[in-house]
Amino acid sequence: MALSPRSATRRGVATRRRVLGAGATAGALGLSACVMPGSERASGRGAGASAPLAPDGSDHAGTEISILDDNTNLVFKQGLIEQFEAETGIVVKNYEMANFNDLHDRFATAFAAQDASIDVVMTWAGWSAEFGQAGWLQELAPDAIPEDLIRPALDAVSWDDTVFGLPKFASVQTMFWNQEHFAEAGLDPETVPETWDEFVAAAKATTVDGRYGYCCDIGNPAGAYQNFLRSLLLAGGELYDADWIPQLDSEAGIEGLTKMVELLHVHKAMDPTSLQITNASDLIEIFAQGRTSTVFNWPFQWASAVAEDAATSAGTTGNGLIPGIAVRTSSIDGSEGYAISTFSQHKQAALKWLQFAASATAQKEIVEQEGWLPVSRTILEDPATLETLPVVETYQEATQHPVERYGTPWSNELDQLLSVQIFRAMNQEAEPAQALQAAQQELLPIVEKYMG
């Protein structure tokens, strides 16, 4: 299966090298635990790199594998692992879940040491690009990839025309609002704001008695990046031009960040704790307990909002497109997947796990129990899925508009440097333009190192 990078119009690496070279002059940051460009690993020729992995058709019963996952999907520990073992005879010797924010450096350290004790790792677009390009993730052959995977989910496990894993769930952010709060503020609870001005008016109207109309999760580097990227897209921008030159300080970037600052300091409709919230899981609880009126969040917000112990319910939770600043709407992708360590000694058994996670059996559990979107088009279009997860309808509408994540080999470094400048702007220590110009100058030589 041939793939293209996420943006089909973006030019290839060779052209990018020529264009960027003249503009990249500032010194690069020495951020830790990243694959150093220029090394054999950065070109995908690192130790362990091998031919694309295809199913060998053999029985691997009795083989033991170890999996290092993030803490997103409890369904695997709650029955799917046992089902996988029963179906395949393969033994999941170790299944460890860890905080997403801790996994990058842990993976980088293990890969650099050529650690063969981990067979399967959780991945997303940025890590697939970084670790895949380094030769640390096993490339998959076309016949290892199910035919009905939806494209945004497959992008999460791919980089530069190469597939390094299989997705475990799809995810795009949409808007959730508390219809009771809207009604109490004199707003139509059934109508989603369609423009940024309408959204700001609603957020201000629902900010009462110490409760804020809007809340988000900017409290760590990944969160700061995601919130900025979403605002940039809503302002009609793109993070890179056709030659992979960063556009952090573009007109759209400055406009998007300015709107974030205004929500906090001018309109006073953003919960100030947004700057300390580090995880979407914390954000979903704040909304589900009725402590904010509006969030832009991943689809699993719905499952939490309609849970028995929630202050919200299916009857009081609205879901719709995120209001745009300069466009009708846009959003960011949050799909995740699994990949096989190139140092694994049990790659065929590990491939069975990847295929099981993408299968109808696992996908139905992820949809029904956790509220994530399926990676299979067959499951996505099943009427039962829409009945279980009404946000599927909004998802399908959202994907008719720009949805990006821009996973690259330098994603981790971008998160780190950009978050510093986002916090300077949000804390009014720098104007948005000044902060983004600083980030742009820091990012240019980093991109040059990887692409030059």
ABEGO torsion letter per residue (X at the ends): XBBBBABAABBBAAAAAAAAAAABABBBBBBBGBBBBGBAAAAGABBGBBBBBBBAGBBABGBBBBBBBBAABAAAAAGAAAAAAAAAGBBBABBBBBBAAAAAAAAAAAAAAGBAABABBBBBAAAAAAAAAAGABBBBBAAABBAABBAAAAAAABBGGBBABBBABBBBBBBBBBAAAAAAAGBBAABBBABAAAAAAAAAAABBGGBBABBBBAABAAAAAAAAAAAAAAAGBBABBAAGBBAAABAAAAAAAAAAAAAAAAAGABBAAAAABABAAAAAAAAAAGABABBBBBAAAAAAAABAABABBAAABBBBBBBBAABABBBBBABBBBBBBAABABAAAAAAAAAAAABAAAAAAAAAAAGBBBABAAAAABAAAAAABAAAAAAAAAAABBBBAGBBAAAAAAAAAAAAAAAAAAAGABBAAAAAAAAAAAAAAAAAAAAX
